[in-house]
Amino acid sequence: MEETLKEETTDLPEEAPLAYQNAEFLNSPEGRPLRIMAEYAEPMARFRRERIQDTVVFFGSARFRALDVASSELELLANTGSAQPAPEHEQPARPEDIESGEPSRLQLKRAEAAVEMAQYYEDARKLAGMVASWSKTLPGRRHRFVVTSGGGPGIMEAANRGAFEVGAKTIGLNIQLPFEQHPNPYITPGLSFDFHYFFMRKYWFAYLAKALVVFPGGFGTLDEMFELLTLAQTKKLAKNMTVVIYGSEYWKHVINLELLAEKGAIAMGDLELFKFADAPEEAFAILKAGLTEHLDSEYEREQRRLESGEGMTATHAPSAEQMLGPDITKTR
């Protein structure tokens, strides 16, 4: 009898893992809704912990590596966010190539573009520092208008670097790509995020932003810019968003927004959703005016009233978002 009981005991099934500890399930198609929710709830928790209320978002090209004037060498990358350089014949011509008379027409064009993109990097770095320095002077319990980027190289790095250099918090919303995009080193450690889903990354770009700065870029920059302009155009954002398109010569060659209005594809009033700028000081003046107007809005007065506890009752207590932040922009 004892031997039979022992045999039965050893044949008991293994204890099943808890569902939220079951990696096979979490990574399966059935676990997708949980993965999506995690990319909402986990960033929310960190934004609250870091006391982030809202952001100023910088978009722009990642294809050119950052130019540190003292020592770095410009190099065209194989793809957006790639760790691999493009083929040698696509690289910008270097001074020694030009002196020897060997560069191709493509290389000369790339060299001119590299200089232009390097200047945009420096402008983004300077502008981000100006925004971050100003935002640090604003009163309140939470961090306002925090410089935010896609977390990668190029213009994204420049934005994070500018804020980092003036001692401000700065956010990087990175995305997992086949090209191995890595977070740049200037992001505040507790505010470096890595997303699997593009749409969840876009959610955090849109719903914390009070202003957007669009530097020259490619497909990703165009996609993100037009998505936010569409949200503003269709009144899906309850608050006004200041949009600065930086580098008018570049952008007016890439897209003809005036033509869209002339042909009736957009309303003439839609051209007022954004402003062009060509210098950091000009862009900062536009941003500061728009953000200051926001600070004087009825919405802000209501937020200050809630933070002070004025008018709180048991039946009309502020929501968790109102009390803890971040400042989630409501949809209408």
ZAMAR-376447 format. One record per residue (C-alpha): y, x, z. Coordinates in Angstrom, 1 decimal. Each point is the difference from the previous one (the first is absolute). Example, Ala and Ser with C-alpha at 12.3 -4.5 7.8 and 13.67 -1.06 7.14 Angstrom:
<nodes>
<node><north>-4.5</north><east>12.3</east><up>7.8</up></node>
<node><north>3.4</north><east>1.4</east><up>-0.7</up></node>
</nodes>
This chain:
<nodes>
<node><north>0.0</north><east>0.0</east><up>0.0</up></node>
<node><north>2.5</north><east>2.8</east><up>0.9</up></node>
<node><north>-0.7</north><east>1.8</east><up>-3.2</up></node>
<node><north>0.7</north><east>-3.2</east><up>-2.0</up></node>
<node><north>3.4</north><east>-0.5</east><up>1.8</up></node>
<node><north>1.0</north><east>3.6</east><up>-0.7</up></node>
<node><north>-0.8</north><east>-0.4</east><up>-3.7</up></node>
<node><north>2.1</north><east>-3.2</east><up>-0.1</up></node>
<node><north>2.9</north><east>1.7</east><up>1.7</up></node>
<node><north>0.1</north><east>2.9</east><up>-2.4</up></node>
<node><north>0.0</north><east>-2.4</east><up>-3.0</up></node>
<node><north>3.3</north><east>-1.7</east><up>1.0</up></node>
<node><north>2.5</north><east>0.1</east><up>-2.9</up></node>
<node><north>3.0</north><east>2.4</east><up>0.2</up></node>
<node><north>3.1</north><east>-1.4</east><up>1.5</up></node>
<node><north>2.3</north><east>-1.2</east><up>-2.8</up></node>
<node><north>3.5</north><east>1.6</east><up>-0.2</up></node>
<node><north>3.0</north><east>-2.1</east><up>0.9</up></node>
<node><north>1.5</north><east>-1.5</east><up>-3.2</up></node>
<node><north>3.3</north><east>1.9</east><up>0.3</up></node>
<node><north>-2.0</north><east>3.3</east><up>0.5</up></node>
<node><north>-2.3</north><east>-0.6</east><up>-3.0</up></node>
<node><north>1.4</north><east>2.4</east><up>-2.6</up></node>
<node><north>-2.4</north><east>-1.3</east><up>-2.7</up></node>
<node><north>1.4</north><east>-3.6</east><up>0.4</up></node>
<node><north>3.6</north><east>1.1</east><up>0.3</up></node>
<node><north>-0.2</north><east>2.0</east><up>-3.3</up></node>
<node><north>-1.8</north><east>-2.8</east><up>-1.8</up></node>
<node><north>1.5</north><east>-2.7</east><up>-2.2</up></node>
<node><north>-0.5</north><east>-2.5</east><up>2.8</up></node>
<node><north>2.2</north><east>2.2</east><up>2.3</up></node>
<node><north>2.9</north><east>0.1</east><up>-2.4</up></node>
<node><north>2.1</north><east>-2.6</east><up>1.8</up></node>
<node><north>-0.3</north><east>2.0</east><up>3.2</up></node>
<node><north>1.1</north><east>3.2</east><up>-1.8</up></node>
<node><north>3.0</north><east>-1.8</east><up>-1.5</up></node>
<node><north>1.0</north><east>-1.4</east><up>3.5</up></node>
<node><north>-0.4</north><east>3.5</east><up>1.5</up></node>
<node><north>2.6</north><east>1.3</east><up>-2.5</up></node>
<node><north>2.4</north><east>-2.7</east><up>1.4</up></node>
<node><north>-0.8</north><east>0.1</east><up>3.7</up></node>
<node><north>-0.4</north><east>3.8</east><up>0.5</up></node>
<node><north>3.4</north><east>0.9</east><up>-1.5</up></node>
<node><north>1.6</north><east>-2.9</east><up>1.9</up></node>
<node><north>-1.2</north><east>1.4</east><up>3.2</up></node>
<node><north>1.3</north><east>3.5</east><up>-0.8</up></node>
<node><north>3.4</north><east>-1.2</east><up>-1.1</up></node>
<node><north>0.3</north><east>-1.9</east><up>3.3</up></node>
<node><north>-1.1</north><east>3.0</east><up>1.9</up></node>
<node><north>2.5</north><east>2.3</east><up>-1.8</up></node>
<node><north>2.7</north><east>-2.7</east><up>0.4</up></node>
<node><north>0.8</north><east>-0.4</east><up>-3.7</up></node>
<node><north>2.1</north><east>-3.0</east><up>-0.9</up></node>
<node><north>0.7</north><east>0.5</east><up>-3.7</up></node>
<node><north>0.2</north><east>2.5</east><up>-2.8</up></node>
<node><north>1.8</north><east>1.5</east><up>-3.0</up></node>
<node><north>-2.6</north><east>0.6</east><up>-2.7</up></node>
<node><north>0.2</north><east>2.9</east><up>-2.5</up></node>
<node><north>-2.0</north><east>-0.2</east><up>-3.3</up></node>
<node><north>-0.3</north><east>2.7</east><up>-2.6</up></node>
<node><north>-2.1</north><east>2.4</east><up>-2.0</up></node>
<node><north>-2.9</north><east>1.9</east><up>1.7</up></node>
<node><north>-0.9</north><east>2.1</east><up>-3.1</up></node>
<node><north>2.2</north><east>3.0</east><up>0.7</up></node>
<node><north>-0.8</north><east>2.1</east><up>3.0</up></node>
<node><north>2.9</north><east>0.4</east><up>2.4</up></node>
<node><north>2.5</north><east>2.7</east><up>-0.8</up></node>
<node><north>0.8</north><east>2.0</east><up>3.1</up></node>
<node><north>2.9</north><east>1.9</east><up>-1.6</up></node>
<node><north>-0.9</north><east>3.3</east><up>1.9</up></node>
<node><north>-3.6</north><east>0.5</east><up>-1.2</up></node>
<node><north>-1.8</north><east>-2.9</east><up>-1.7</up></node>
<node><north>-0.9</north><east>-0.1</east><up>-3.7</up></node>
<node><north>0.2</north><east>-3.2</east><up>-2.0</up></node>
<node><north>-3.3</north><east>-1.2</east><up>-1.3</up></node>
<node><north>-0.9</north><east>-3.2</east><up>-1.9</up></node>
<node><north>-3.0</north><east>-1.8</east><up>1.6</up></node>
<node><north>-2.9</north><east>-1.5</east><up>-1.9</up></node>
<node><north>0.6</north><east>-3.5</east><up>1.4</up></node>
<node><north>2.1</north><east>-1.8</east><up>2.5</up></node>
<node><north>-0.9</north><east>1.4</east><up>3.4</up></node>
<node><north>-2.6</north><east>2.4</east><up>-1.5</up></node>
<node><north>-0.8</north><east>3.3</east><up>1.7</up></node>
<node><north>-0.8</north><east>1.4</east><up>-3.5</up></node>
<node><north>2.6</north><east>1.4</east><up>-2.4</up></node>
<node><north>0.3</north><east>-1.2</east><up>-3.5</up></node>
<node><north>-1.3</north><east>2.4</east><up>-2.8</up></node>
<node><north>2.0</north><east>3.2</east><up>-0.5</up></node>
<node><north>1.4</north><east>-1.1</east><up>-3.4</up></node>
<node><north>1.6</north><east>-3.0</east><up>1.7</up></node>
<node><north>1.6</north><east>2.0</east><up>2.8</up></node>
<node><north>3.8</north><east>0.7</east><up>-0.1</up></node>
<node><north>1.0</north><east>3.2</east><up>-1.7</up></node>
<node><north>0.9</north><east>2.7</east><up>2.5</up></node>
<node><north>2.9</north><east>2.5</east><up>-0.4</up></node>
<node><north>-2.4</north><east>2.8</east><up>-1.1</up></node>
<node><north>-1.5</north><east>-2.4</east><up>-2.7</up></node>
<node><north>3.5</north><east>-0.7</east><up>-1.4</up></node>
<node><north>0.9</north><east>3.7</east><up>0.0</up></node>
<node><north>-3.1</north><east>0.9</east><up>-2.0</up></node>
<node><north>0.6</north><east>-2.8</east><up>-2.5</up></node>
<node><north>-3.4</north><east>-1.5</east><up>0.6</up></node>
<node><north>0.6</north><east>-3.5</east><up>1.4</up></node>
<node><north>-0.8</north><east>-3.1</east><up>-2.1</up></node>
<node><north>2.4</north><east>-2.9</east><up>-0.5</up></node>
<node><north>-2.0</north><east>-2.0</east><up>2.5</up></node>
<node><north>0.3</north><east>2.7</east><up>2.6</up></node>
<node><north>3.7</north><east>0.2</east><up>-0.5</up></node>
<node><north>0.4</north><east>-3.7</east><up>0.4</up></node>
<node><north>-2.1</north><east>0.2</east><up>3.2</up></node>
<node><north>2.2</north><east>2.8</east><up>1.3</up></node>
<node><north>3.1</north><east>-2.1</east><up>-0.5</up></node>
<node><north>-1.7</north><east>-3.0</east><up>1.7</up></node>
<node><north>-1.2</north><east>2.2</east><up>2.8</up></node>
<node><north>3.6</north><east>1.1</east><up>0.8</up></node>
<node><north>1.1</north><east>-3.7</east><up>-0.1</up></node>
<node><north>-2.8</north><east>-1.1</east><up>2.3</up></node>
<node><north>0.7</north><east>2.8</east><up>2.4</up></node>
<node><north>3.6</north><east>-1.2</east><up>0.3</up></node>
<node><north>-1.2</north><east>-3.6</east><up>0.8</up></node>
<node><north>-2.3</north><east>1.5</east><up>2.7</up></node>
<node><north>3.0</north><east>1.7</east><up>1.6</up></node>
<node><north>2.1</north><east>-3.2</east><up>-0.3</up></node>
<node><north>-2.7</north><east>-2.1</east><up>1.6</up></node>
<node><north>-0.3</north><east>2.5</east><up>2.8</up></node>
<node><north>3.7</north><east>-0.1</east><up>0.6</up></node>
<node><north>0.3</north><east>-3.8</east><up>-0.2</up></node>
<node><north>-2.9</north><east>-0.5</east><up>2.4</up></node>
<node><north>1.6</north><east>2.3</east><up>2.5</up></node>
<node><north>3.3</north><east>-1.9</east><up>-0.3</up></node>
<node><north>-1.7</north><east>-3.3</east><up>0.6</up></node>
<node><north>-2.1</north><east>1.3</east><up>2.9</up></node>
<node><north>3.0</north><east>1.7</east><up>1.7</up></node>
<node><north>2.0</north><east>-3.3</east><up>-0.2</up></node>
<node><north>-2.9</north><east>-2.2</east><up>1.2</up></node>
<node><north>-0.4</north><east>2.2</east><up>3.1</up></node>
<node><north>3.4</north><east>-1.0</east><up>1.1</up></node>
<node><north>-0.7</north><east>-3.7</east><up>0.0</up></node>
<node><north>-0.6</north><east>-1.6</east><up>3.5</up></node>
<node><north>-3.1</north><east>-1.9</east><up>0.9</up></node>
<node><north>-3.5</north><east>0.3</east><up>1.5</up></node>
<node><north>-1.7</north><east>0.5</east><up>-3.3</up></node>
<node><north>0.4</north><east>2.5</east><up>-2.9</up></node>
<node><north>2.1</north><east>-1.5</east><up>-2.9</up></node>
<node><north>-0.2</north><east>0.7</east><up>-3.7</up></node>
<node><north>-2.7</north><east>2.7</east><up>0.3</up></node>
<node><north>-0.4</north><east>2.0</east><up>-3.2</up></node>
<node><north>-3.3</north><east>-0.9</east><up>-1.6</up></node>
<node><north>-1.9</north><east>1.3</east><up>-3.1</up></node>
<node><north>-3.4</north><east>-0.2</east><up>-1.6</up></node>
<node><north>-0.9</north><east>3.1</east><up>2.0</up></node>
<node><north>-0.9</north><east>2.3</east><up>-2.9</up></node>
<node><north>1.7</north><east>2.9</east><up>-1.7</up></node>
<node><north>3.1</north><east>0.1</east><up>-2.2</up></node>
<node><north>2.8</north><east>-2.5</east><up>0.7</up></node>
<node><north>-2.1</north><east>-1.5</east><up>2.8</up></node>
<node><north>-0.2</north><east>3.4</east><up>1.8</up></node>
<node><north>3.7</north><east>0.5</east><up>-0.6</up></node>
<node><north>0.9</north><east>-3.3</east><up>1.8</up></node>
<node><north>-2.3</north><east>0.8</east><up>3.0</up></node>
<node><north>1.3</north><east>3.6</east><up>0.1</up></node>
<node><north>3.7</north><east>-1.1</east><up>0.1</up></node>
<node><north>-0.6</north><east>-2.3</east><up>2.9</up></node>
<node><north>-2.2</north><east>2.5</east><up>1.8</up></node>
<node><north>2.6</north><east>2.7</east><up>-0.3</up></node>
<node><north>2.5</north><east>-2.1</east><up>2.0</up></node>
<node><north>-2.5</north><east>-0.7</east><up>2.7</up></node>
<node><north>-0.7</north><east>-3.6</east><up>-0.9</up></node>
<node><north>-3.2</north><east>-2.0</east><up>-0.2</up></node>
<node><north>-1.3</north><east>-0.4</east><up>-3.5</up></node>
<node><north>-2.9</north><east>-2.1</east><up>-1.4</up></node>
<node><north>-2.5</north><east>0.9</east><up>-2.7</up></node>
<node><north>-2.2</north><east>-2.8</east><up>-1.6</up></node>
<node><north>-2.6</north><east>2.0</east><up>-1.8</up></node>
<node><north>-2.7</north><east>-1.4</east><up>-2.3</up></node>
<node><north>-3.5</north><east>1.3</east><up>-0.6</up></node>
<node><north>-0.3</north><east>1.1</east><up>-3.6</up></node>
<node><north>-2.6</north><east>1.8</east><up>-2.1</up></node>
<node><north>2.6</north><east>2.7</east><up>-0.5</up></node>
<node><north>-0.1</north><east>1.0</east><up>3.7</up></node>
<node><north>3.6</north><east>-0.8</east><up>0.9</up></node>
<node><north>0.6</north><east>1.4</east><up>3.5</up></node>
<node><north>2.8</north><east>-1.0</east><up>2.4</up></node>
<node><north>2.9</north><east>2.4</east><up>-0.1</up></node>
<node><north>0.7</north><east>2.1</east><up>3.1</up></node>
<node><north>3.4</north><east>-1.7</east><up>0.9</up></node>
<node><north>-1.3</north><east>-3.4</east><up>1.1</up></node>
<node><north>0.2</north><east>-0.8</east><up>3.8</up></node>
<node><north>-3.7</north><east>0.4</east><up>1.1</up></node>
<node><north>-0.3</north><east>-3.5</east><up>1.6</up></node>
<node><north>1.5</north><east>-1.5</east><up>-3.2</up></node>
<node><north>-2.2</north><east>1.5</east><up>-2.6</up></node>
<node><north>-2.2</north><east>-2.8</east><up>-1.5</up></node>
<node><north>-2.8</north><east>0.1</east><up>-2.6</up></node>
<node><north>-0.8</north><east>-3.2</east><up>-1.9</up></node>
<node><north>-3.0</north><east>-0.9</east><up>-2.2</up></node>
<node><north>1.6</north><east>-3.2</east><up>-1.4</up></node>
<node><north>3.1</north><east>0.3</east><up>-2.1</up></node>
<node><north>1.1</north><east>-3.5</east><up>0.9</up></node>
<node><north>-0.1</north><east>0.6</east><up>3.7</up></node>
<node><north>2.1</north><east>3.2</east><up>-0.5</up></node>
<node><north>2.4</north><east>-2.1</east><up>-2.0</up></node>
<node><north>0.2</north><east>-2.5</east><up>2.8</up></node>
<node><north>1.2</north><east>2.6</east><up>2.4</up></node>
<node><north>2.5</north><east>1.3</east><up>-2.6</up></node>
<node><north>1.5</north><east>-3.4</east><up>-0.5</up></node>
<node><north>0.0</north><east>-1.7</east><up>3.4</up></node>
<node><north>1.6</north><east>2.6</east><up>2.1</up></node>
<node><north>2.6</north><east>1.1</east><up>-2.6</up></node>
<node><north>3.7</north><east>-0.8</east><up>0.3</up></node>
<node><north>0.9</north><east>2.3</east><up>-2.9</up></node>
<node><north>-1.7</north><east>1.7</east><up>-2.9</up></node>
<node><north>0.9</north><east>3.2</east><up>-1.9</up></node>
<node><north>-1.7</north><east>0.5</east><up>-3.3</up></node>
<node><north>0.0</north><east>3.6</east><up>-1.4</up></node>
<node><north>-1.3</north><east>0.9</east><up>-3.4</up></node>
<node><north>-3.7</north><east>-0.5</east><up>-0.3</up></node>
<node><north>-2.9</north><east>-1.4</east><up>-2.0</up></node>
<node><north>-2.4</north><east>-2.9</east><up>0.0</up></node>
<node><north>-0.3</north><east>-0.2</east><up>3.8</up></node>
<node><north>3.8</north><east>0.1</east><up>0.5</up></node>
<node><north>0.6</north><east>-2.7</east><up>-2.7</up></node>
<node><north>-2.8</north><east>-2.2</east><up>1.5</up></node>
<node><north>1.4</north><east>0.2</east><up>3.6</up></node>
<node><north>3.6</north><east>-0.4</east><up>-1.1</up></node>
<node><north>-0.6</north><east>-3.1</east><up>-2.1</up></node>
<node><north>-2.2</north><east>-1.5</east><up>2.7</up></node>
<node><north>2.8</north><east>0.1</east><up>2.6</up></node>
<node><north>2.6</north><east>-1.1</east><up>-2.5</up></node>
<node><north>-2.2</north><east>-3.0</east><up>-0.9</up></node>
<node><north>-0.3</north><east>-0.9</east><up>3.7</up></node>
<node><north>3.8</north><east>0.2</east><up>0.4</up></node>
<node><north>0.5</north><east>-1.9</east><up>-3.3</up></node>
<node><north>-2.3</north><east>-2.9</east><up>1.0</up></node>
<node><north>1.4</north><east>-0.2</east><up>3.5</up></node>
<node><north>-3.3</north><east>1.0</east><up>1.7</up></node>
<node><north>1.9</north><east>2.3</east><up>2.4</up></node>
<node><north>2.0</north><east>-1.9</east><up>2.6</up></node>
<node><north>2.4</north><east>3.0</east><up>0.4</up></node>
<node><north>2.1</north><east>1.7</east><up>-2.6</up></node>
<node><north>-1.3</north><east>3.4</east><up>-1.1</up></node>
<node><north>2.3</north><east>2.7</east><up>-1.3</up></node>
<node><north>-1.5</north><east>1.7</east><up>-3.1</up></node>
<node><north>1.4</north><east>3.3</east><up>-1.3</up></node>
<node><north>-1.4</north><east>1.2</east><up>-3.4</up></node>
<node><north>0.7</north><east>3.8</east><up>0.1</up></node>
<node><north>0.6</north><east>1.9</east><up>-3.2</up></node>
<node><north>1.7</north><east>-2.4</east><up>-2.5</up></node>
<node><north>-0.5</north><east>2.2</east><up>-3.0</up></node>
<node><north>-3.7</north><east>0.3</east><up>0.6</up></node>
<node><north>-0.5</north><east>-3.7</east><up>0.7</up></node>
<node><north>2.1</north><east>-1.3</east><up>-2.8</up></node>
<node><north>-2.1</north><east>1.9</east><up>-2.4</up></node>
<node><north>-3.2</north><east>-1.3</east><up>1.5</up></node>
<node><north>0.8</north><east>-3.7</east><up>0.4</up></node>
<node><north>2.8</north><east>-2.1</east><up>-1.5</up></node>
<node><north>0.7</north><east>-2.5</east><up>2.8</up></node>
<node><north>3.2</north><east>-1.2</east><up>-1.7</up></node>
<node><north>-2.1</north><east>-0.9</east><up>-3.1</up></node>
<node><north>-2.3</north><east>-2.2</east><up>2.2</up></node>
<node><north>3.0</north><east>-1.9</east><up>1.1</up></node>
<node><north>1.5</north><east>-0.3</east><up>-3.5</up></node>
<node><north>-3.3</north><east>-1.4</east><up>-1.4</up></node>
<node><north>-0.2</north><east>-2.4</east><up>2.9</up></node>
<node><north>-3.2</north><east>1.5</east><up>1.5</up></node>
<node><north>1.9</north><east>0.3</east><up>3.3</up></node>
<node><north>3.2</north><east>-1.6</east><up>1.2</up></node>
<node><north>3.3</north><east>1.9</east><up>-0.2</up></node>
<node><north>0.2</north><east>-0.4</east><up>3.7</up></node>
<node><north>-3.3</north><east>2.0</east><up>0.4</up></node>
<node><north>1.9</north><east>3.1</east><up>-1.0</up></node>
<node><north>1.8</north><east>-0.3</east><up>3.3</up></node>
<node><north>-3.3</north><east>0.6</east><up>1.9</up></node>
<node><north>0.4</north><east>3.7</east><up>-0.3</up></node>
<node><north>2.7</north><east>2.8</east><up>-0.5</up></node>
<node><north>-0.2</north><east>3.3</east><up>-1.7</up></node>
<node><north>0.9</north><east>3.3</east><up>1.6</up></node>
<node><north>0.2</north><east>3.6</east><up>-1.2</up></node>
<node><north>0.9</north><east>1.9</east><up>3.2</up></node>
<node><north>-1.4</north><east>0.0</east><up>3.6</up></node>
<node><north>3.5</north><east>-0.9</east><up>1.3</up></node>
<node><north>0.3</north><east>-2.9</east><up>-2.4</up></node>
<node><north>-3.4</north><east>-1.3</east><up>0.9</up></node>
<node><north>0.6</north><east>0.3</east><up>3.7</up></node>
<node><north>3.2</north><east>-1.9</east><up>-0.2</up></node>
<node><north>-1.8</north><east>-2.9</east><up>-1.7</up></node>
<node><north>-2.9</north><east>0.1</east><up>2.5</up></node>
<node><north>2.3</north><east>0.2</east><up>3.0</up></node>
<node><north>2.1</north><east>-2.9</east><up>-1.2</up></node>
<node><north>-3.0</north><east>-2.2</east><up>-0.6</up></node>
<node><north>-1.7</north><east>0.9</east><up>3.3</up></node>
<node><north>3.2</north><east>-0.4</east><up>2.0</up></node>
<node><north>0.4</north><east>-3.4</east><up>-1.5</up></node>
<node><north>-3.6</north><east>-0.8</east><up>1.1</up></node>
<node><north>0.8</north><east>1.3</east><up>3.5</up></node>
<node><north>2.8</north><east>-2.6</east><up>0.2</up></node>
<node><north>-2.1</north><east>-2.9</east><up>-1.2</up></node>
<node><north>-1.0</north><east>-3.1</east><up>1.9</up></node>
<node><north>-3.6</north><east>1.2</east><up>-0.1</up></node>
<node><north>1.0</north><east>3.2</east><up>1.9</up></node>
<node><north>2.0</north><east>-2.0</east><up>2.5</up></node>
<node><north>-3.0</north><east>-2.2</east><up>0.7</up></node>
<node><north>-2.2</north><east>3.1</east><up>0.5</up></node>
<node><north>2.4</north><east>1.5</east><up>2.5</up></node>
<node><north>0.1</north><east>-3.3</east><up>1.8</up></node>
<node><north>-3.7</north><east>-0.1</east><up>0.2</up></node>
<node><north>-0.3</north><east>3.6</east><up>1.2</up></node>
<node><north>2.5</north><east>-0.8</east><up>2.8</up></node>
<node><north>-2.1</north><east>-3.0</east><up>1.2</up></node>
<node><north>2.9</north><east>-2.3</east><up>-0.5</up></node>
<node><north>-1.1</north><east>-3.7</east><up>-0.5</up></node>
<node><north>-3.7</north><east>0.8</east><up>0.7</up></node>
<node><north>-2.0</north><east>-3.0</east><up>1.4</up></node>
<node><north>-3.6</north><east>-0.6</east><up>0.6</up></node>
<node><north>-0.2</north><east>-2.2</east><up>-3.1</up></node>
<node><north>2.2</north><east>2.1</east><up>-2.3</up></node>
<node><north>-1.2</north><east>3.6</east><up>0.8</up></node>
<node><north>0.5</north><east>2.5</east><up>-2.9</up></node>
<node><north>-3.1</north><east>0.9</east><up>-2.0</up></node>
<node><north>-1.8</north><east>3.3</east><up>0.3</up></node>
<node><north>1.6</north><east>1.3</east><up>-3.2</up></node>
<node><north>3.5</north><east>-1.0</east><up>1.3</up></node>
<node><north>-0.5</north><east>1.8</east><up>3.3</up></node>
<node><north>-2.1</north><east>3.0</east><up>-1.0</up></node>
<node><north>0.8</north><east>0.6</east><up>-3.6</up></node>
<node><north>-0.3</north><east>1.3</east><up>-2.6</up></node>
<node><north>2.5</north><east>-2.2</east><up>-1.7</up></node>
<node><north>-2.3</north><east>-1.9</east><up>-2.4</up></node>
<node><north>2.1</north><east>-1.6</east><up>-2.8</up></node>
<node><north>-0.9</north><east>-3.6</east><up>-0.1</up></node>
<node><north>-0.9</north><east>-1.7</east><up>-3.3</up></node>
<node><north>1.9</north><east>-3.2</east><up>-0.7</up></node>
</nodes>
